[in-house]
Amino acid sequence: MKRILLITVITLSCFTLIGQQKISKSSPDTTSLKSKDKPILNVELNKQKPDTVILKNVNFDFNSFDLHPKEDTVLKTLLDYFNDNPEFRILIYGHTDDRGSQEYNLELSVKRAKSVYNWLINNGIDSRRLRFEGFGKTHPLYKEPVEKYRALNRRVEVVPDTTDNKFGELIMKLPFGAKLYKNNLTDAQKVLDNFKRLNKGKGIFIDIWATWCRPCLDAMPNNKRLYIETKNLPVEFIFICTDFRTNMDDWITKVSILKQPGTHIFMADPIIYDMLKLLPSWGGFPTYLFIDSTGKFIPGAIPLNESVTTDRLSRMLK
């Protein structure tokens, strides 16, 4: 019974994409991750890292971030799991072997993670269910400087994303793709740092609005269209509603009526005010902010009260 429980916990907590063969003196344990009633991912337990499960048949050539056609079969099983589990989200981590500088390998590892990220997006997965990051050569599975071990270090790890509650207290999820949070941070800089940490490698579109603001409400249909049209772009939409002259019940009602997908955060007005002092863009409600994929705030990227087009947002993400 203990062994069965261990395999279940490991399978649900983390799984890793690496090469065809696990190097081990003893035979590896095997199990499978199930989608509904069918096994979809044949995996191998990593005895050196008991919180990691290995997917076989995905690896990278030296100095390359190209996926091989033969790896489509493995990635399609991951795609099936996404399609069968609409709330499933992942972190994609890229790694390299030990050759070359850390600076170069960091860039290469990001490209490897992005290769899997792009494959999933090109096969219909919403980019907002994915995040990616590279670690260069800092997290090797094996330290022996020989090719058969280096090949296993050239990998991409795929870990279930369990960071839902980090925007604050999760109030509810709505069926049109909205998640509603109550902010629980009291420091504006920590709020911004949290946004960036949770969206590494992505642009962040921030709409600061009020439930009683007519221009805010009039702009929401354009924001909804923009959200839908940019689902394949690396951008996160965050809608911050002030608590000034309103309450949570009114906020929930408005979001439900508007059917605006995205991340919604109910925030105390003084925190919003402090945040806007850090990112000077205040022009009343609504105010739009844009943070690029490197975490840099771009002043004036989204003019006040101007409808933002998909083309404009696409250019800002390049």
C-alpha positions, 0 to 999 in steps of 0.5 A: 500500500505504501508503494502504491501511494508513493507512485500516485503522489509522485505521478501527480506532483511532477513529471519530466521530459528527457531522453530515451534511457534512464541510467541506473544500476538497478531496474527503474520503477514504472507507472503511468499517468492516467487521463480519465480511465486510460493511461496516457503517459508511460513514465519512469520513476527517477530514483535519484529525485523521488519527486520527479517522474521521467517521460521517455523519448524526448531529448535534444542534440548537443547545442540544439533546441530542435524537437525531433519528429519522433518526439511528437508521439510523447508530446501528443500524450501530454496534449491529450492530458491537457485536452482531458483536464481543462484546469491543468497548467504546467511549468516548463523548465529547460536544461543543458549539459555542462559544456559552454558558458553559463550565459550561453547555456541559460539562453539555450535552455530557455529556447529548449523550454520554449520549443515545448511551449511553442509545440503545445501552443501550435497544437491548440493549448492556450498560452495562459496554461503554460509558463517556461523558464531556463536553468542552463547547466545549473541543475544536472541529473548527472555530473559525469562528463561523458556523452551518455550522461550529458544526453540525459542532462539535455532535457526539458522538465514539465511540472504541474503548475500549482501557483493558483493561489499566489495572486491572493485568496482564490474566491472563485472560478467562473465558467468563461475562464475567469479566476477571481482573487482577493489580494492579500499583499500590503506592499505594492512592490511585492504585488508587482514582483509577484506578477512578474514571478508568476509570468516569467517569459510573458508580457503582462496586460494590466487593466485597473478599473472600478465597478462604477466606472462607465468608461471601464465597463465600455472598454471590457468588450474590447478587452474580451476580444483581445483576450480571445484573439491573443490566446496563442501569444505569451501574454497574461491579462490581469484585471485589478478592481479597486475597492473604492466605493464598491464591495466584493459582491458588486465586483463578482456580479459585474465580472459575471455579467461582463463574462470577461475571462482572465485573472481578476483581483479585488484590491484595496485602493491605497495599494493600487495608488502605491503601485501606480506611484511605482509605475507612473501611469495614473490617468483615472479609471481605467488605467492600462499598464504593460510589463514586457516579457523581461519584466520591464514596465513600458511607460505609455505602451497602452494609451489611456482610454484607447482601444488596444488592437491585437496587432499593437499588442503583438508588436509589444510582445516582440 
